[in-house]
Amino acid sequence: MKFIRTLLLAAASLGLALAVQAQNISVATGGTGGVYYPMGGGLAAVLSKYVPGMQATAEVTGGSVDNLKLIGSGKPYVGFSMSDAAQDAFKGEDKFKGNKVPVRTLMVLYPNRMHVVTVDGKGISRFADLKGKRVSTGSPGSATEVMAFRLIEAAGWDKDKDVKRERLSVAESVNALKDGKIDAFFWVGGLPTAAVSDLANTPGNKIKMIDHAELVPAMNKKYGNLYVQDVIPKATYHGMEGDNHQATVQNILVAADSMDEKTAYNIVKAVFDHKADIVAVHKEAENFKLENQKKDASPIPWHPGAVKYFAEKGIKLN
């Protein structure tokens, strides 16, 4: 009898350990110079503090594409993604050709603004002036690269022939522009992005933000209504001469369809119950709003755990 009781206690202990282990989760973010990384750290802190038994850790990645691949790996991840990259992953297109990812939406986050950035003295004042220039289109594994390619395509150019292309993160792009190694760079991120602020505040550099909102209709015609014509206000970065008219895409928080409903529910609930903790890390979290959670706000299906949470708030997603 004592032996059986010992076995039962051991089994119970093992089961408890496995249950706790199953709640270890990684938050796939982006590069250190962008918004995903600090915001992911804030999210991980909230999940670790407020979801019982969960230990969450933020992980540096190349961005949306890498994050979606990590979710497709079957390991316990939630990730930040732009909705266009998530749609590609869900459908198995573009960078996910032949490799569909069983991804689901947990929530709509905040708008991601395309920055096309240069400085005075580069001979660039409009998008057409980028032709033939040395340009960073974003790091490999980023949705910046996806959207940059689509803008270049919408302009009627060949990304491999009409620009001299580098594949740098936003922090690397800023340093390369400061050093005269590139003429401009693309970056999709929240406002303000730390690395872009660093460039704008660097003595001897006057930032120039290049308008490109006129390319949005051509992008949407090919890829669906993922993009909107938007504005980065003049006050966002030091030295801007006026509002920047640009393309915006939504960010979403995603997970694999295999995540259990309770875990997904708890993650979304923790975010909305303790949003102020994440706002304290980055103000873009102020855009985490219930009214932005709509059936058609994401191009990929909603996770049942998210559907349950938002239904409790009076929002019907299916």
BALOBA-1460 file (C-alpha; in Angstrom, 3 decimals):
// residues 318
<rec num="1" residu="m" x="0.000" y="0.000" z="0.000"/>
<rec num="2" residu="k" x="2.820" y="2.354" z="0.916"/>
<rec num="3" residu="f" x="4.513" y="1.578" z="-2.419"/>
<rec num="4" residu="i" x="1.305" y="2.351" z="-4.336"/>
<rec num="5" residu="r" x="0.833" y="5.618" z="-2.423"/>
<rec num="6" residu="t" x="4.425" y="6.578" z="-3.228"/>
<rec num="7" residu="l" x="3.842" y="5.841" z="-6.894"/>
<rec num="8" residu="l" x="0.671" y="7.918" z="-6.915"/>
<rec num="9" residu="l" x="2.425" y="10.835" z="-5.232"/>
<rec num="10" residu="a" x="5.280" y="10.604" z="-7.728"/>
<rec num="11" residu="a" x="2.841" y="10.519" z="-10.635"/>
<rec num="12" residu="a" x="0.969" y="13.517" z="-9.228"/>
<rec num="13" residu="s" x="4.218" y="15.429" z="-8.810"/>
<rec num="14" residu="l" x="5.268" y="14.559" z="-12.346"/>
<rec num="15" residu="g" x="1.884" y="15.635" z="-13.666"/>
<rec num="16" residu="l" x="2.127" y="18.955" z="-11.834"/>
<rec num="17" residu="a" x="5.634" y="19.515" z="-13.169"/>
<rec num="18" residu="l" x="4.507" y="18.782" z="-16.700"/>
<rec num="19" residu="a" x="1.518" y="21.103" z="-16.324"/>
<rec num="20" residu="v" x="3.773" y="23.929" z="-15.180"/>
<rec num="21" residu="q" x="6.253" y="23.177" z="-17.958"/>
<rec num="22" residu="a" x="3.431" y="23.313" z="-20.515"/>
<rec num="23" residu="q" x="2.813" y="26.922" z="-19.460"/>
<rec num="24" residu="n" x="6.333" y="28.037" z="-20.376"/>
<rec num="25" residu="i" x="5.909" y="30.231" z="-23.439"/>
<rec num="26" residu="s" x="8.100" y="32.385" z="-25.663"/>
<rec num="27" residu="v" x="7.029" y="35.718" z="-27.127"/>
<rec num="28" residu="a" x="8.487" y="36.080" z="-30.634"/>
<rec num="29" residu="t" x="9.228" y="39.775" z="-31.139"/>
<rec num="30" residu="g" x="11.686" y="41.445" z="-33.537"/>
<rec num="31" residu="g" x="14.980" y="43.315" z="-33.578"/>
<rec num="32" residu="t" x="16.153" y="45.413" z="-30.633"/>
<rec num="33" residu="g" x="15.794" y="48.719" z="-32.504"/>
<rec num="34" residu="g" x="12.084" y="48.340" z="-33.228"/>
<rec num="35" residu="v" x="8.843" y="48.326" z="-31.246"/>
<rec num="36" residu="y" x="8.099" y="44.587" z="-31.186"/>
<rec num="37" residu="y" x="11.034" y="43.811" z="-28.879"/>
<rec num="38" residu="p" x="10.325" y="46.201" z="-25.971"/>
<rec num="39" residu="m" x="6.591" y="45.607" z="-26.301"/>
<rec num="40" residu="g" x="7.200" y="41.859" z="-26.291"/>
<rec num="41" residu="g" x="9.158" y="42.258" z="-23.078"/>
<rec num="42" residu="g" x="6.209" y="44.088" z="-21.559"/>
<rec num="43" residu="l" x="3.828" y="41.366" z="-22.738"/>
<rec num="44" residu="a" x="6.051" y="38.605" z="-21.339"/>
<rec num="45" residu="a" x="6.169" y="40.375" z="-17.967"/>
<rec num="46" residu="v" x="2.364" y="40.657" z="-17.871"/>
<rec num="47" residu="l" x="1.842" y="37.004" z="-18.769"/>
<rec num="48" residu="s" x="4.401" y="35.825" z="-16.207"/>
<rec num="49" residu="k" x="2.890" y="37.993" z="-13.460"/>
<rec num="50" residu="y" x="-0.820" y="37.543" z="-14.057"/>
<rec num="51" residu="v" x="-1.417" y="34.158" z="-15.745"/>
<rec num="52" residu="p" x="-1.147" y="31.454" z="-13.067"/>
<rec num="53" residu="g" x="1.626" y="28.960" z="-13.770"/>
<rec num="54" residu="m" x="2.851" y="30.727" z="-16.895"/>
<rec num="55" residu="q" x="6.445" y="31.806" z="-17.439"/>
<rec num="56" residu="a" x="6.873" y="33.910" z="-20.571"/>
<rec num="57" residu="t" x="10.119" y="35.114" z="-22.127"/>
<rec num="58" residu="a" x="10.603" y="37.637" z="-24.939"/>
<rec num="59" residu="e" x="12.844" y="36.449" z="-27.766"/>
<rec num="60" residu="v" x="14.756" y="38.598" z="-30.277"/>
<rec num="61" residu="t" x="13.921" y="37.588" z="-33.867"/>
<rec num="62" residu="g" x="14.145" y="38.912" z="-37.405"/>
<rec num="63" residu="g" x="10.479" y="39.967" z="-37.245"/>
<rec num="64" residu="s" x="7.102" y="38.781" z="-38.519"/>
<rec num="65" residu="v" x="8.257" y="36.116" z="-40.968"/>
<rec num="66" residu="d" x="10.598" y="34.529" z="-38.436"/>
<rec num="67" residu="n" x="7.876" y="34.722" z="-35.771"/>
<rec num="68" residu="l" x="5.380" y="32.897" z="-37.970"/>
<rec num="69" residu="k" x="7.930" y="30.198" z="-38.747"/>
<rec num="70" residu="l" x="8.549" y="29.761" z="-35.015"/>
<rec num="71" residu="i" x="4.805" y="29.365" z="-34.455"/>
<rec num="72" residu="g" x="4.793" y="26.782" z="-37.238"/>
<rec num="73" residu="s" x="7.534" y="24.833" z="-35.436"/>
<rec num="74" residu="g" x="5.005" y="23.483" z="-32.942"/>
<rec num="75" residu="k" x="6.839" y="24.934" z="-29.940"/>
<rec num="76" residu="p" x="4.934" y="27.122" z="-27.435"/>
<rec num="77" residu="y" x="5.060" y="30.575" z="-28.990"/>
<rec num="78" residu="v" x="2.929" y="33.647" z="-29.320"/>
<rec num="79" residu="g" x="4.216" y="36.177" z="-31.805"/>
<rec num="80" residu="f" x="3.842" y="39.661" z="-33.183"/>
<rec num="81" residu="s" x="3.132" y="39.844" z="-36.901"/>
<rec num="82" residu="m" x="2.003" y="42.227" z="-39.549"/>
<rec num="83" residu="s" x="-1.268" y="41.023" z="-41.043"/>
<rec num="84" residu="d" x="0.144" y="40.737" z="-44.574"/>
<rec num="85" residu="a" x="2.887" y="38.324" z="-43.494"/>
<rec num="86" residu="a" x="0.363" y="36.352" z="-41.428"/>
<rec num="87" residu="q" x="-1.903" y="36.024" z="-44.459"/>
<rec num="88" residu="d" x="1.013" y="34.686" z="-46.513"/>
<rec num="89" residu="a" x="1.796" y="32.146" z="-43.774"/>
<rec num="90" residu="f" x="-1.828" y="31.041" z="-43.475"/>
<rec num="91" residu="k" x="-2.179" y="30.592" z="-47.246"/>
<rec num="92" residu="g" x="1.317" y="29.206" z="-47.856"/>
<rec num="93" residu="e" x="2.318" y="32.023" z="-50.203"/>
<rec num="94" residu="d" x="5.363" y="34.218" z="-50.912"/>
<rec num="95" residu="k" x="8.007" y="33.471" z="-48.235"/>
<rec num="96" residu="f" x="5.843" y="30.545" z="-47.051"/>
<rec num="97" residu="k" x="5.393" y="28.976" z="-50.483"/>
<rec num="98" residu="g" x="4.408" y="25.355" z="-49.904"/>
<rec num="99" residu="n" x="4.673" y="25.717" z="-46.118"/>
<rec num="100" residu="k" x="1.344" y="26.782" z="-44.670"/>
<rec num="101" residu="v" x="1.408" y="27.767" z="-40.999"/>
<rec num="102" residu="p" x="-1.647" y="26.816" z="-38.882"/>
<rec num="103" residu="v" x="-1.768" y="30.299" z="-37.384"/>
<rec num="104" residu="r" x="-4.667" y="31.969" z="-35.549"/>
<rec num="105" residu="t" x="-5.348" y="35.526" z="-34.408"/>
<rec num="106" residu="l" x="-5.389" y="36.303" z="-30.698"/>
<rec num="107" residu="m" x="-5.944" y="40.055" z="-31.017"/>
<rec num="108" residu="v" x="-5.410" y="43.100" z="-33.190"/>
<rec num="109" residu="l" x="-2.589" y="45.181" z="-31.702"/>
<rec num="110" residu="y" x="-1.692" y="48.555" z="-33.232"/>
<rec num="111" residu="p" x="-1.080" y="50.056" z="-36.673"/>
<rec num="112" residu="n" x="2.360" y="49.555" z="-38.208"/>
<rec num="113" residu="r" x="3.521" y="52.519" z="-40.257"/>
<rec num="114" residu="m" x="5.830" y="52.169" z="-43.223"/>
<rec num="115" residu="h" x="8.757" y="54.558" z="-42.853"/>
<rec num="116" residu="v" x="10.779" y="55.371" z="-45.973"/>
<rec num="117" residu="v" x="13.682" y="57.261" z="-44.441"/>
<rec num="118" residu="t" x="16.606" y="59.250" z="-45.754"/>
<rec num="119" residu="v" x="18.548" y="62.365" z="-44.757"/>
<rec num="120" residu="d" x="19.356" y="65.648" z="-46.453"/>
<rec num="121" residu="g" x="22.089" y="65.486" z="-49.047"/>
<rec num="122" residu="k" x="21.088" y="62.161" z="-50.626"/>
<rec num="123" residu="g" x="19.139" y="63.680" z="-53.514"/>
<rec num="124" residu="i" x="15.937" y="61.942" z="-52.441"/>
<rec num="125" residu="s" x="12.747" y="63.933" z="-51.938"/>
<rec num="126" residu="r" x="10.120" y="61.638" z="-53.485"/>
<rec num="127" residu="f" x="9.715" y="57.887" z="-53.902"/>
<rec num="128" residu="a" x="10.799" y="57.977" z="-57.564"/>
<rec num="129" residu="d" x="14.205" y="59.298" z="-56.453"/>
<rec num="130" residu="l" x="14.980" y="55.959" z="-54.782"/>
<rec num="131" residu="k" x="15.546" y="54.349" z="-58.178"/>
<rec num="132" residu="g" x="19.192" y="53.384" z="-58.543"/>
<rec num="133" residu="k" x="19.990" y="54.271" z="-54.921"/>
<rec num="134" residu="r" x="21.526" y="52.133" z="-52.175"/>
<rec num="135" residu="v" x="18.536" y="51.120" z="-50.099"/>
<rec num="136" residu="s" x="17.928" y="48.768" z="-47.166"/>
<rec num="137" residu="t" x="14.640" y="46.897" z="-47.545"/>
<rec num="138" residu="g" x="14.697" y="45.354" z="-44.067"/>
<rec num="139" residu="s" x="16.250" y="42.333" z="-42.427"/>
<rec num="140" residu="p" x="15.719" y="38.792" z="-43.707"/>
<rec num="141" residu="g" x="12.786" y="37.269" z="-41.837"/>
<rec num="142" residu="s" x="11.019" y="40.601" z="-41.438"/>
<rec num="143" residu="a" x="7.668" y="41.818" z="-42.703"/>
<rec num="144" residu="t" x="9.422" y="45.100" z="-43.465"/>
<rec num="145" residu="e" x="11.035" y="43.278" z="-46.377"/>
<rec num="146" residu="v" x="7.682" y="41.874" z="-47.507"/>
<rec num="147" residu="m" x="6.035" y="45.299" z="-47.541"/>
<rec num="148" residu="a" x="9.067" y="47.071" z="-49.018"/>
<rec num="149" residu="f" x="9.053" y="44.655" z="-51.948"/>
<rec num="150" residu="r" x="5.343" y="45.310" z="-52.476"/>
<rec num="151" residu="l" x="5.866" y="49.079" z="-52.502"/>
<rec num="152" residu="i" x="8.714" y="48.734" z="-55.013"/>
<rec num="153" residu="e" x="6.507" y="46.477" z="-57.130"/>
<rec num="154" residu="a" x="3.603" y="48.958" z="-56.906"/>
<rec num="155" residu="a" x="5.958" y="51.641" z="-58.250"/>
<rec num="156" residu="g" x="6.527" y="49.426" z="-61.302"/>
<rec num="157" residu="w" x="10.117" y="48.555" z="-60.444"/>
<rec num="158" residu="d" x="12.158" y="45.368" z="-60.153"/>
<rec num="159" residu="k" x="13.480" y="45.011" z="-56.601"/>
<rec num="160" residu="d" x="16.647" y="43.294" z="-57.836"/>
<rec num="161" residu="k" x="17.456" y="45.682" z="-60.682"/>
<rec num="162" residu="d" x="16.082" y="49.125" z="-59.872"/>
<rec num="163" residu="v" x="17.590" y="49.600" z="-56.392"/>
<rec num="164" residu="k" x="20.919" y="48.529" z="-54.888"/>
<rec num="165" residu="r" x="19.451" y="46.497" z="-52.092"/>
<rec num="166" residu="e" x="20.754" y="45.756" z="-48.599"/>
<rec num="167" residu="r" x="18.956" y="43.588" z="-46.019"/>
<rec num="168" residu="l" x="19.483" y="45.347" z="-42.700"/>
<rec num="169" residu="s" x="17.537" y="45.648" z="-39.456"/>
<rec num="170" residu="v" x="16.273" y="49.089" z="-38.517"/>
<rec num="171" residu="a" x="19.175" y="49.648" z="-36.102"/>
<rec num="172" residu="e" x="21.687" y="48.502" z="-38.738"/>
<rec num="173" residu="s" x="19.960" y="50.673" z="-41.355"/>
<rec num="174" residu="v" x="20.252" y="53.773" z="-39.192"/>
<rec num="175" residu="n" x="23.957" y="53.145" z="-38.605"/>
<rec num="176" residu="a" x="24.560" y="52.479" z="-42.301"/>
<rec num="177" residu="l" x="22.764" y="55.717" z="-43.256"/>
<rec num="178" residu="k" x="24.799" y="57.672" z="-40.700"/>
<rec num="179" residu="d" x="27.993" y="56.152" z="-42.117"/>
<rec num="180" residu="g" x="27.054" y="56.928" z="-45.734"/>
<rec num="181" residu="k" x="26.866" y="53.245" z="-46.688"/>
<rec num="182" residu="i" x="23.225" y="53.483" z="-47.830"/>
<rec num="183" residu="d" x="21.029" y="56.310" z="-49.108"/>
<rec num="184" residu="a" x="17.694" y="55.349" z="-47.565"/>
<rec num="185" residu="f" x="15.874" y="52.557" z="-45.784"/>
<rec num="186" residu="f" x="12.441" y="51.005" z="-45.369"/>
<rec num="187" residu="w" x="11.089" y="50.224" z="-41.917"/>
<rec num="188" residu="v" x="7.612" y="49.196" z="-40.776"/>
<rec num="189" residu="g" x="7.009" y="49.933" z="-37.128"/>
<rec num="190" residu="g" x="5.087" y="51.718" z="-34.424"/>
<rec num="191" residu="l" x="5.457" y="55.338" z="-33.423"/>
<rec num="192" residu="p" x="7.944" y="56.355" z="-32.389"/>
<rec num="193" residu="t" x="10.529" y="53.725" z="-33.345"/>
<rec num="194" residu="a" x="13.601" y="54.115" z="-31.124"/>
<rec num="195" residu="a" x="16.173" y="53.644" z="-33.900"/>
<rec num="196" residu="v" x="14.496" y="56.248" z="-36.134"/>
<rec num="197" residu="s" x="14.330" y="58.676" z="-33.211"/>
<rec num="198" residu="d" x="18.056" y="58.104" z="-32.727"/>
<rec num="199" residu="l" x="18.711" y="59.082" z="-36.355"/>
<rec num="200" residu="a" x="16.471" y="62.151" z="-36.119"/>
<rec num="201" residu="n" x="18.232" y="63.323" z="-32.953"/>
<rec num="202" residu="t" x="21.770" y="62.804" z="-34.279"/>
<rec num="203" residu="p" x="23.596" y="66.128" z="-34.821"/>
<rec num="204" residu="g" x="24.536" y="66.695" z="-38.448"/>
<rec num="205" residu="n" x="21.677" y="64.566" z="-39.822"/>
<rec num="206" residu="k" x="18.363" y="66.054" z="-40.934"/>
<rec num="207" residu="i" x="15.785" y="63.321" z="-41.352"/>
<rec num="208" residu="k" x="13.559" y="63.169" z="-44.440"/>
<rec num="209" residu="m" x="10.469" y="60.969" z="-44.552"/>
<rec num="210" residu="i" x="9.434" y="60.069" z="-48.102"/>
<rec num="211" residu="d" x="5.732" y="60.095" z="-49.040"/>
<rec num="212" residu="h" x="4.400" y="56.937" z="-50.740"/>
<rec num="213" residu="a" x="0.690" y="56.709" z="-49.827"/>
<rec num="214" residu="e" x="-0.188" y="56.918" z="-53.530"/>
<rec num="215" residu="l" x="1.106" y="53.339" z="-53.960"/>
<rec num="216" residu="v" x="-1.456" y="51.819" z="-51.573"/>
<rec num="217" residu="p" x="-4.247" y="51.235" z="-54.152"/>
<rec num="218" residu="a" x="-1.921" y="49.192" z="-56.390"/>
<rec num="219" residu="m" x="-0.793" y="47.097" z="-53.393"/>
<rec num="220" residu="n" x="-4.359" y="46.402" z="-52.311"/>
<rec num="221" residu="k" x="-5.417" y="45.524" z="-55.851"/>
<rec num="222" residu="k" x="-2.935" y="42.652" z="-55.866"/>
<rec num="223" residu="y" x="-2.838" y="41.559" z="-52.213"/>
<rec num="224" residu="g" x="-6.286" y="42.417" z="-50.837"/>
<rec num="225" residu="n" x="-7.338" y="45.269" z="-48.604"/>
<rec num="226" residu="l" x="-4.474" y="44.937" z="-46.141"/>
<rec num="227" residu="y" x="-3.071" y="48.452" z="-46.413"/>
<rec num="228" residu="v" x="-4.420" y="51.924" z="-45.744"/>
<rec num="229" residu="q" x="-3.240" y="55.403" z="-46.648"/>
<rec num="230" residu="d" x="-2.120" y="56.966" z="-43.396"/>
<rec num="231" residu="v" x="0.001" y="59.728" z="-41.858"/>
<rec num="232" residu="i" x="3.036" y="59.884" z="-39.591"/>
<rec num="233" residu="p" x="2.529" y="63.249" z="-37.863"/>
<rec num="234" residu="k" x="5.205" y="65.914" z="-38.183"/>
<rec num="235" residu="a" x="5.829" y="65.918" z="-34.434"/>
<rec num="236" residu="t" x="6.780" y="62.212" z="-34.333"/>
<rec num="237" residu="y" x="10.465" y="62.635" z="-35.170"/>
<rec num="238" residu="h" x="12.694" y="65.661" z="-34.656"/>
<rec num="239" residu="g" x="13.378" y="67.546" z="-37.874"/>
<rec num="240" residu="m" x="10.392" y="66.377" z="-39.925"/>
<rec num="241" residu="e" x="9.321" y="69.214" z="-42.213"/>
<rec num="242" residu="g" x="5.706" y="68.082" z="-42.497"/>
<rec num="243" residu="d" x="3.348" y="65.152" z="-42.050"/>
<rec num="244" residu="n" x="4.496" y="62.013" z="-43.868"/>
<rec num="245" residu="h" x="1.830" y="60.402" z="-46.093"/>
<rec num="246" residu="q" x="2.505" y="56.690" z="-46.033"/>
<rec num="247" residu="a" x="1.154" y="53.126" z="-46.025"/>
<rec num="248" residu="t" x="-0.019" y="51.422" z="-42.837"/>
<rec num="249" residu="v" x="-0.780" y="47.785" z="-42.035"/>
<rec num="250" residu="q" x="-2.200" y="46.287" z="-38.829"/>
<rec num="251" residu="n" x="-0.174" y="44.309" z="-36.321"/>
<rec num="252" residu="i" x="-1.732" y="41.230" z="-34.783"/>
<rec num="253" residu="l" x="-0.806" y="38.852" z="-31.975"/>
<rec num="254" residu="v" x="-0.857" y="35.282" z="-33.227"/>
<rec num="255" residu="a" x="-0.502" y="31.715" z="-31.994"/>
<rec num="256" residu="a" x="-0.779" y="28.221" z="-33.428"/>
<rec num="257" residu="d" x="-4.222" y="26.677" z="-33.806"/>
<rec num="258" residu="s" x="-2.977" y="23.896" z="-31.490"/>
<rec num="259" residu="m" x="-2.807" y="26.263" z="-28.493"/>
<rec num="260" residu="d" x="-5.536" y="25.195" z="-26.071"/>
<rec num="261" residu="e" x="-8.537" y="27.463" z="-25.660"/>
<rec num="262" residu="k" x="-7.911" y="28.206" z="-21.976"/>
<rec num="263" residu="t" x="-4.332" y="29.366" z="-22.561"/>
<rec num="264" residu="a" x="-5.355" y="31.618" z="-25.460"/>
<rec num="265" residu="y" x="-8.213" y="33.053" z="-23.393"/>
<rec num="266" residu="n" x="-5.906" y="33.734" z="-20.436"/>
<rec num="267" residu="i" x="-3.343" y="35.494" z="-22.638"/>
<rec num="268" residu="v" x="-5.892" y="37.854" z="-24.186"/>
<rec num="269" residu="k" x="-7.551" y="38.513" z="-20.834"/>
<rec num="270" residu="a" x="-4.217" y="39.343" z="-19.185"/>
<rec num="271" residu="v" x="-3.366" y="41.817" z="-21.947"/>
<rec num="272" residu="f" x="-6.644" y="43.736" z="-21.649"/>
<rec num="273" residu="d" x="-6.845" y="43.527" z="-17.851"/>
<rec num="274" residu="h" x="-3.297" y="44.865" z="-17.462"/>
<rec num="275" residu="k" x="-2.820" y="46.972" z="-20.568"/>
<rec num="276" residu="a" x="-1.402" y="49.838" z="-18.505"/>
<rec num="277" residu="d" x="1.642" y="47.693" z="-17.674"/>
<rec num="278" residu="i" x="2.431" y="47.358" z="-21.386"/>
<rec num="279" residu="v" x="1.673" y="51.030" z="-22.124"/>
<rec num="280" residu="a" x="4.326" y="51.866" z="-19.530"/>
<rec num="281" residu="v" x="6.828" y="50.020" z="-21.738"/>
<rec num="282" residu="h" x="5.686" y="51.498" z="-25.071"/>
<rec num="283" residu="k" x="2.851" y="53.927" z="-25.725"/>
<rec num="284" residu="e" x="1.691" y="52.116" z="-28.896"/>
<rec num="285" residu="a" x="-0.011" y="49.684" z="-26.498"/>
<rec num="286" residu="e" x="-2.603" y="52.438" z="-25.970"/>
<rec num="287" residu="n" x="-3.975" y="51.206" z="-29.312"/>
<rec num="288" residu="f" x="-4.886" y="47.804" z="-27.836"/>
<rec num="289" residu="k" x="-8.613" y="48.532" z="-27.953"/>
<rec num="290" residu="l" x="-11.696" y="46.345" z="-27.759"/>
<rec num="291" residu="e" x="-13.337" y="48.338" z="-30.566"/>
<rec num="292" residu="n" x="-10.500" y="47.283" z="-32.917"/>
<rec num="293" residu="q" x="-11.330" y="43.599" z="-32.469"/>
<rec num="294" residu="k" x="-13.616" y="42.898" z="-35.413"/>
<rec num="295" residu="k" x="-14.431" y="39.835" z="-37.470"/>
<rec num="296" residu="d" x="-12.728" y="41.226" z="-40.569"/>
<rec num="297" residu="a" x="-9.914" y="43.069" z="-38.759"/>
<rec num="298" residu="s" x="-7.518" y="40.177" z="-39.371"/>
<rec num="299" residu="p" x="-7.075" y="38.209" z="-42.609"/>
<rec num="300" residu="i" x="-6.628" y="34.934" z="-40.700"/>
<rec num="301" residu="p" x="-9.131" y="33.088" z="-38.462"/>
<rec num="302" residu="w" x="-9.569" y="33.943" z="-34.805"/>
<rec num="303" residu="h" x="-8.452" y="31.520" z="-32.103"/>
<rec num="304" residu="p" x="-11.424" y="30.033" z="-30.186"/>
<rec num="305" residu="g" x="-9.936" y="31.276" z="-26.899"/>
<rec num="306" residu="a" x="-9.920" y="34.833" z="-28.236"/>
<rec num="307" residu="v" x="-13.446" y="34.417" z="-29.593"/>
<rec num="308" residu="k" x="-14.597" y="33.356" z="-26.114"/>
<rec num="309" residu="y" x="-12.944" y="36.322" z="-24.398"/>
<rec num="310" residu="f" x="-14.279" y="38.928" z="-26.800"/>
<rec num="311" residu="a" x="-17.766" y="37.361" z="-26.716"/>
<rec num="312" residu="e" x="-17.778" y="38.075" z="-22.973"/>
<rec num="313" residu="k" x="-17.107" y="41.717" z="-23.894"/>
<rec num="314" residu="g" x="-20.015" y="41.768" z="-26.327"/>
<rec num="315" residu="i" x="-17.908" y="41.375" z="-29.474"/>
<rec num="316" residu="k" x="-18.960" y="38.661" z="-31.919"/>
<rec num="317" residu="l" x="-16.116" y="37.393" z="-34.105"/>
<rec num="318" residu="n" x="-17.690" y="34.401" z="-35.875"/>
